[in-house]
Amino acid sequence: MAGMTDTAFRRLVKRHGGCGLVVTEMVSSEGLVRGIDRTLEYAEYTEEERPISIQIFGGDPEKMAAAAQIVEGMGADIVDVNMGCPVPKIAKHNAGCSLMREPAHAASVISAMTKAVSIPVTAKMRAGWNDDDRNAPTLARMVEDAGAAAVAVHGRTAAQSYTGFADWVLVARLADDLTIPVFGSGDCIEPEQIVDRMRAGVEGVLVGRGVLRNPWILSQAADLIDGRTPRVVTQEDRGRFLLEYIDLLMQERSDEARVMTHDKWVINKLRALGSWYTKGLENGSHLRTAINSASSLLELRETITAFFLAPQPAPVR
Ligand SMILES: Cc1cc2nc3c(=O)[nH]c(=O)nc-3n(C[C@H](O)[C@H](O)[C@H](O)COP(=O)(O)O)c2cc1C
């Protein structure tokens, strides 16, 4: 997830278990081909994240093929194409979900990439561009024919953005129709929902926002699948996760840290995660405000420690 699932975050989630595959934030094919530092940074990963899929976006078949070769050269296990991003900045460049509006062109992107690399090429799409054009079943079949090794479908249209619900009936239909593996995505916030969605006949479930709220959701789902009670996550666990995330980010290099201090970059990262991580927590909005107003790493660490690891005892009446 763009802006969220950096290598540090992915490593921490993976360490908790239950995660079969991680995907990078989407990376610009243009930036990869031009060798832009910040783009290359988004594609960075560590060995402990394997198997790793690097997701790229773009609309030009030749550039996407060249970018796929760069991704292969970086040692990725899979190269994934973003056909789902509805953000105008991406979609207007004939990339992201606008590829769904031109299925033949989208298939030609996959075809150019599969010819250029020997690692699997996969595609991530939405249900369609809008309600009048829910063409994921057609496009998925076309990308399969073009050589894609798997597809993932977020069951909302681009027009829906994140409103309404993901259409898992459509996801299940695709899983039934295609020969290649189909992964489903959308609205798994509780581990039970992941287990339930696995029954749609998909090869796997991609969990987005649920992991940002609860990085243990995948290991809890794995517990359920194995017939165990899902592990209990304590306040202390939640606090330690954020502190470890800070420590890992401090060890990263960041091109963005050129325009701000490294500390400020880490604080911004924690603010971004904090907006999801605090959802549904008791007093979560207070924590979110406190994280957003922390002006130094020391203050940020103290805020997290006070909230999760050293909660004040309830007043005696
Ligand atoms: C902040 C954010 C960033 C995202 N970035 C990407 C991305 O870079 N590539 C992608 O394929 N999907 C991206 N998505 C979509 C998710 O992968 C997922 O398909 C969608 O959020 C629905 O699943 P969920 O309900 O489990 O979050 C992003 C979603 C969010 C909320």
Ligand as a Chemical Component Dictionary entry (heavy atoms), coordinates in Angstrom:
data_LIG
# 
_chem_comp.id                   LIG 
_chem_comp.type                 NON-POLYMER 
_chem_comp.pdbx_formal_charge   0 
_chem_comp.three_letter_code    LIG 
# 
loop_
_chem_comp_atom.comp_id 
_chem_comp_atom.atom_id 
_chem_comp_atom.alt_atom_id 
_chem_comp_atom.type_symbol 
_chem_comp_atom.charge 
_chem_comp_atom.model_Cartn_x 
_chem_comp_atom.model_Cartn_y 
_chem_comp_atom.model_Cartn_z 
_chem_comp_atom.pdbx_ordinal 
LIG C1  C1  C 0 -3.497  3.856  1.877  1  
LIG C2  C2  C 0 -3.723  2.809  0.825  2  
LIG C3  C3  C 0 -2.773  2.615  -0.151 3  
LIG C4  C4  C 0 -2.964  1.635  -1.141 4  
LIG N1  N1  N 0 -1.994  1.442  -2.074 5  
LIG C5  C5  C 0 -2.127  0.448  -2.960 6  
LIG C6  C6  C 0 -1.088  0.174  -3.893 7  
LIG O1  O1  O 0 -0.042  0.829  -3.920 8  
LIG N2  N2  N 0 -1.284  -0.859 -4.757 9  
LIG C7  C7  C 0 -2.425  -1.624 -4.751 10 
LIG O2  O2  O 0 -2.543  -2.548 -5.548 11 
LIG N3  N3  N 0 -3.414  -1.381 -3.897 12 
LIG C8  C8  C 0 -3.289  -0.370 -3.008 13 
LIG N4  N4  N 0 -4.295  -0.136 -2.121 14 
LIG C9  C9  C 0 -5.519  -0.975 -2.173 15 
LIG C10 C10 C 0 -5.390  -2.197 -1.253 16 
LIG O3  O3  O 0 -4.374  -3.048 -1.703 17 
LIG C11 C11 C 0 -6.686  -3.005 -1.169 18 
LIG O4  O4  O 0 -6.947  -3.624 -2.402 19 
LIG C12 C12 C 0 -7.889  -2.178 -0.767 20 
LIG O5  O5  O 0 -7.565  -1.272 0.280  21 
LIG C13 C13 C 0 -9.049  -3.059 -0.313 22 
LIG O6  O6  O 0 -8.630  -3.975 0.653  23 
LIG P1  P1  P 0 -8.780  -3.708 2.249  24 
LIG O7  O7  O 0 -10.250 -3.481 2.524  25 
LIG O8  O8  O 0 -8.234  -4.962 2.861  26 
LIG O9  O9  O 0 -7.993  -2.471 2.571  27 
LIG C14 C14 C 0 -4.137  0.846  -1.136 28 
LIG C15 C15 C 0 -5.087  1.056  -0.138 29 
LIG C16 C16 C 0 -4.911  2.015  0.821  30 
LIG C17 C17 C 0 -5.964  2.206  1.877  31 
# 
loop_
_chem_comp_bond.comp_id 
_chem_comp_bond.atom_id_1 
_chem_comp_bond.atom_id_2 
_chem_comp_bond.value_order 
_chem_comp_bond.pdbx_ordinal 
LIG C1  C2  SING 1  
LIG C2  C3  SING 2  
LIG C2  C16 DOUB 3  
LIG C3  C4  DOUB 4  
LIG C4  N1  SING 5  
LIG C4  C14 SING 6  
LIG N1  C5  DOUB 7  
LIG C5  C6  SING 8  
LIG C5  C8  SING 9  
LIG C6  O1  DOUB 10 
LIG C6  N2  SING 11 
LIG N2  C7  SING 12 
LIG C7  O2  DOUB 13 
LIG C7  N3  SING 14 
LIG N3  C8  DOUB 15 
LIG C8  N4  SING 16 
LIG N4  C9  SING 17 
LIG N4  C14 SING 18 
LIG C9  C10 SING 19 
LIG C10 O3  SING 20 
LIG C10 C11 SING 21 
LIG C11 O4  SING 22 
LIG C11 C12 SING 23 
LIG C12 O5  SING 24 
LIG C12 C13 SING 25 
LIG C13 O6  SING 26 
LIG O6  P1  SING 27 
LIG P1  O7  DOUB 28 
LIG P1  O8  SING 29 
LIG P1  O9  SING 30 
LIG C14 C15 DOUB 31 
LIG C15 C16 SING 32 
LIG C16 C17 SING 33 
# 
